[in-house]
């Protein structure tokens, strides 16, 4: 077997690679930074709804696909690669962004016989209205545990946990793990219906401090990142 040794990089090829990377960077950076606006100060990560992440990934994929070469890459695979950089914490941003550029540039052409799923195929049908709770910010009182309600961000469900400072409601009325990230394989995750949830943090006076609205995995009950 011949010794597999990488050939020294041809300078013109290296230039072309740097060019491609710079063009990709220019197209992608506004989308990537856009989802981190306002979150840099606390480094708390990006609490976007699942649908908003998917919509930004769709738009960013449309912008970068023409830069990735011909035959075209799979829009579905590009969108999946983009998720990490749209949802990572600000502290992770530069490293994640660089890794995402590398992964996009290394993506092989799409298989011609495999059709991409629609950008919103895996999303729950009834998205929560993001940030609707910011208007009319009076005190919010959740009904008793187990009661049906609509959360401040618009999620219809049942109260799972009701404390003085935090309320958890989920679309199926069963608990979710709001501090754990789902690491299931996509197939395992998609085998069960996703669960919408809202984790509402309250101030002492009962007004809303923050709402984390998101989607939990139907298999492991952890948050879908
Ligand atoms: Zn899971």
Boltz pocket constraint, residues with backbone or C-beta under 6 A from the ligand:
constraints:
  - pocket:
      binder: B
      contacts: [[A, 182], [A, 183], [A, 184], [A, 189], [A, 217], [A, 218], [A, 219], [A, 220], [A, 221], [A, 222]]
      max_distance: 6.0
